[in-house]
């Protein structure tokens, strides 16, 4: 069996390296220009995995192949873009990594598997949990250890965040809100910032220790 793995961020590429050691027939695609129907036809994969993909998928690929997306929310909640950020800023601490079969609608396909995902800590810590989850979900799917089920419940949808939304225009929020806002936009995302005159204060990270909120940043 052949498998295609479509991803471009570091944590997902780490998963690919682990999978490649276990399964020799994994092919990596890192950008949308290389994801073509002719290339997929030549590979003829059993599954195409999308643990981390930022582009719209051609319908001819979705219709003809089993395309598995891993979305960081308890679907059908928080369909759409920027699921980590849209949950963290709303104070959600626990969610799920959800593997589902893609269809023509956004994040609406049948569920294969779910796994618990904590949203506490830094983004790097969350990425490490996602890395472990994704490896586990993909290996179980390859082994056939899944059961297809329809999504249940009332769906919610959120748009992908824009860089302009990283501006903190109002500091009169709770320290918890400010902490969540800063940490959810750590690298590699467009960092949180405030404008003061012609300068920007860019927040790289934050720490909330009891009642004290501290941060690392730079002036641009």
Secondary structure, DSSP 8 states (H G I E B T S, - for coil): --EEEE--SHHHHHHHHHHHHH-TTEEEE-SGGG--HHHHHHH--SEEEESS--S---HHHHHHSEEEEEESS-TTTTEES-HHHHHHTTT--EEEEEEEE--SSTT-S-EEEEEEEE--S-HHHHHHHHHHHHHHHHHHHHTT----B---S---EE----GGGGB-----S-HHHHHHHHHTT-TTS--EEEEETTEEEEEEEEEEETTEEEEEEEE-
